[in-house]
Amino acid sequence: MTELFSLKGKRVLVTGGTRGLGRAISLQFAAAGASVLANFVRDLKAAESLAEAARERGVAIETIRADLSTEKGMEALVAAATAGGPLSSLVHCAATGVHRPFEQLTLRHFDFTFGLNLRAFFDLVHRLLPHFAPSASIVGVSSEGAVRAVPQYTLVGSSKGALEAMLRHMAVELAPRGIRVNILSPGTLHTDVWKVLPDSEERLRQSAGKSALGRLCSLEEAAQAAQFLCSDAASGIVGHTLVVDAGAGIKV
């Protein structure tokens, strides 16, 4: 039974794979036997920390610095991802955004946010299509902002909603190629993102209080769900959204 969840021998690309949930996914997948390529852009210290953690645990994680919003960065990442043979999984964690009230947002902010969260993902999948292994898996990481309003989250939330729609269409069109596409939607996670959001501590407390478990979902729990979606255990799951929120979304 455990072999169903194993990622042994698989090659995985995790965009935004060195911080927050992306880091947790990189470590989880590597621990499950995968060879992981973790992409990052700016935070070299976080990338070095992940590489050190991988060495300490004896797992296979390689980091690559590449800005997916640029042609040069996209070319570099695709070259690295395809150099070692067919790609078994792509997990798109990379995301950015501007957290401001709607009236303070501009078209420049719009292009900046959608450029990475949606356009770069679209471009990346197109370039990787010939390089996916049989029974490959694509997982796009969404957020609760895709389906409900969150203060100062207009652009990020709407980009995630668009990402979910794109992933569902991709799921139908890529399934005949043997590529499964799904969505992972974690609930509130305690990451660095909260440092730029208003009233963060109070909002985190409220989120934990709404949860059926009385706490936030952990990064590790969300990463385990991502592993499941990319494993043989999820071979029949296509085009669905897996919500991991400790029960916070239950209507009572």
N, C-alpha and C positions, 0 to 999 in steps of 0.2 A: 504493500500500500504506500509506503513512504517513497517508493520510486516514482509514483505518479506526480509527486510534488518536487522531485529532484530537478535541478537545472544542470546537472553534470554534463559537461561537454558542449554546452551552449555558449554562444557568443552574444553578448548583450550590449547595446548602446543606451546609456542613460543621459539625456540632455539635462543640464542643470543638476548634475549628479554628485556634486561635492559639498552641498550645504543642505541643511534642513531635511525635508522628506527625500530629496534626491540622494543625499548622503546615506540615509537609512536604507534606501532601496539598493544602492550600490553594494553596501555591506551585506545586506540580506541575500541578494542574488549571488554574490561571491561565496558566501557561506554555504549556499545550496549547490555549489559546484560550478557556477558559471564563470566565464572569463568576461570581465566587465570593463567597458571603456566609459569613463565618466567625464563628461564634457563640462567645462566651466569657462567663464569669460574674465572676470576681474579679480576675484578673491584668491590670490595665489596662496595665501596662508591656509585657507580652508582646504585647498587642493593638496597641499603638502601634508596637512593633518590627516586627510583621508588616506593618502599613500602610506603614511607611517602606520596608521591603524591596520591597513591591509598587510603590511609587512609583519606586524606583531601577531596577526591572526593567521598568517600563512595562507592568505587567499589572493586570488588574481584580480587586481584592479589596476588599470592604467588610466591616468588622467591626461586630458588633452585640452589645451586652451584654444578656443575658437569661437568667434563672435558670429552666431548664426544669422544675424541681421545684415551681414556683409557677404559679398560674393567670395572674397578670399577666405573668410572663416568657414563658409559652407563647403567650399572645395576641400579645405584642409580636413574638416571633420569627416566628410564622405570618404576621402582617401584613406584616412586612418581606420574608419569603420569597416571598410571593405578589403583592407590589406591582408587580413588573416583568414579570409574565407567567408563563406555564407554567414549572414547575420540571422540569429535565431529570434531576437526580440529587440524592439525599440520601445523605450519608455520615455515619454516626453514630459519631463518635469520643469524644464526651463520656462520661466515666466517673468514678466516685469510689469510695471504699471505706475501710474501717477495717482496718488491718493489725495484727492481734493474734492471740495463740493462741486456739483455739476457746473455752476456758473463760472467757475474758475478754470474749467478744462478748455483746451484748445485743440485744433486739428493736428497740431504738432504732437500733443500728448496722445491723441488718438492713433496717429501713425506709429508712434514709438511703441505703444502698447500692443496694438494688433500686429505690428511688424514681427515681433518675436513670438507672441503667444499663438498666433494663427498662421500668418504668411510664411514664416520660417519653417513651421511644422509641415505645411503643405508642400513647400519646396523640398524639404528634406526627404519626405516619404517618396515623392516623385523620383528623386535621384537614387534612392535606395531600392526601389522596386525590383530591379534586375538582380539584386544581391541578397534577397531574403532567402533563407533556407526553406525547404518544405515544412509545412505546419508551423510557420513563423507566427509571431504574435506582436501586435502593436497595442500599446496602452497609452492613452492620453490622460494626464492627470488634470482633473477639473477641480471645482470647489463649490461650496454651497452658494456662493455668489452667482452661480450660473442659473439658479432657479428661484432665488429670493433676493430682495434688496438688502444691501449692507451699507451702512454709512461710509461715504467717501470711497466707494468701491465700484463706481459706475463703469469705468472703462475696463478694469480687470474682470469684473463680473460679466459684462456683456461679451468680452472676448472669450471667456470660458463657456458661455452659452453658445456662441458661434462654434467653438471648438467641439462641443458635444454634438451639435448638429452635423458638422463635417465628419466626425468620427462615425456616426450612424450611417451616413451615406457611403463612406469608405468601407464599412463593414459589409454592406451588401455587394459592392462592386469588387472587393478584393477577396471575398470568400472563395469564389471559383478558382482563384490562384493558390488556395491553401493558406491564406494569411487571415488570421483571426484578429479582429479589431474590437476593442472594448474600452470602457471609460472607468477610471477609478476616481471616485469623489469622496475624499476624506472630509470629515467634519472639521470643527475647529482644532487646529494643531498649534501647539506652543512653539512657534518658530520666530526667527528674526523679523519676519514681516510685521509682526505686531508692534515693533518699535516705531513704525512710521504711521500707525493708525491712532486715531483719537480715543482717549479713555480706554486704553488697551487692557489694563489690569481689571477694571470693572467689567468690561465686555467678556474677558476670559472667565471671570468668576461667574457671570450670568450663563455663559455657554455650558460651563461645567454643571451648574445647577439644573439646567434643562435636560441633561443627559439622564437616561434611565439608569446608568451605572453610577451617576453622581460624580463623574470625572470626565476629563477630556480623553479622546482617543489618543494613544501614544503614536509616535513616529514609527516605532517598531511594528505596531499592529497594522498600520496602514501599509508598511513595506511588506508584511506577510501577505496581505491581500493582493498586492501587486505581483508577488511571487506566484500565488495561486493562479492569477489570470494568465500568466506566462508559462504555466506548467501544463503537463499532459492531463492533469486532473480537471482542467477547465476546457478540455477539447471540444465540448459541445456548447460553450458559451460564446456567443457572437453578437456584437452590437448592443450590449447591455451596459448599464451603469451600476457598478458595485459601490454602494455607499457604506463607508466605515466611519461611523460617528458616535459610537457608544450609546446609540439609542436616542440621540438628541432630536432626531427628526420625527419621532413618533408623535402623532396628534392625540392629545388627551383632553 
